[in-house]
């Protein structure tokens, strides 16, 4: 089968990008001709673009315009479709670089839209208000009144949304990353929706835990990630476990403020700032974790860092928002794969941290249970098999439609 994967970015620098590059590799390993189309924009400076086809992209101020009207994306994708003639087109992210202009090109192909974020129902992409509450408002002037968008950005986002609403019917199927996300999309009138979880690479279990007890965080340093709550909780827990350490992997706009907060909380001496590091190095660094914390304040559609931790065999504490309850599963005391806590509440997070940092056996048991669940539910193998099944359905549906077209003779 010939499958064209489409994504805004083509570097191995973010979760969505790594997922698409991995999917391309897994499809090729199974004998399919899978190719990736992306923009040339770099999320991380000097990171290589690994796509098979590229078009113009930028992270400069011009992105405000190009994410609505990217002429290069239209022209380059049209040429790629003519040259490759795919059986199925799989679109993931396209509303930050490629723009809705690509959508009319897809009407002749079986295609699916894998929505990795809430951009299809929220111009800002998060579906949360500045207050932190889930947005239930109709996109439009409410985005401006609530302060989600600036007046300048709002004009362009409304233009983008108008084009999206005009051409979104080209997609034969929508894929959500979780049942929680599917519910949000259904409430906004998007259906039918399939659920396919992101896949996580299978790897050997981490080595047995050693002291000191170590907490880890991986992800973007930004307000919605809830890192301030983590720092406050860690400071409270460290009063009873003074040997505890914290590893922070990532970069983002909140880093300076977080370093200042660490000093104010007197925990700067026990934090290791790893920066943005390759996944292989991150896994090596995180082999020593007793627990990994995912303190998000917003309802993330999935949680790659959670499944990666579980596959490693690391205990997880996560905010009970978005897909996290689905990923961790029921908290059966015998097979507990992780702990869920209310978002933004440092006292609850500290209370969840303490028993794990105080009992290595508990950290080992939770990590082992999480690993079993990750292998069963979230492996890359299961993910690619689910997509291949859906690709086959779309191709058969397309052929059936062609058979129904009446033949006109003269």
Secondary structure, DSSP 8 states (H G I E B T S, - for coil): -EEEEE-S--SS-SHHHHHHHHHHHHHHHTT-EEEEEEES--SSTT-----SEEE---SSTTHHHHTT--HHHHHHHHHHHHHH--SEEEE---TTTT-GGGGGGGTTSEEEEEESSGGGT-TTSS-B-TTS-B--S-TTHHHHHTTSS-HHHHHHHHHHHHHHHHHGGG-SEEEESSHHHHHHHHHTT---EEE----B----------SS-EEEEES--SGGG-HHHHHHHHHHHHTT-TT-EEEEE---TTHHHHHHHHHHTT-GGGEEEEES--HHHHHHHHTT-SEEEE--SS--S--HHHHHHHHHT-EEEEESSTTHHHHH----TTS---EEE-TT-HHHHHHHHHHHHH-HHHHHHHHHHHHHHHHHHSBHHHHHHHHHHHHHHHHHHHHHHHHHS-----
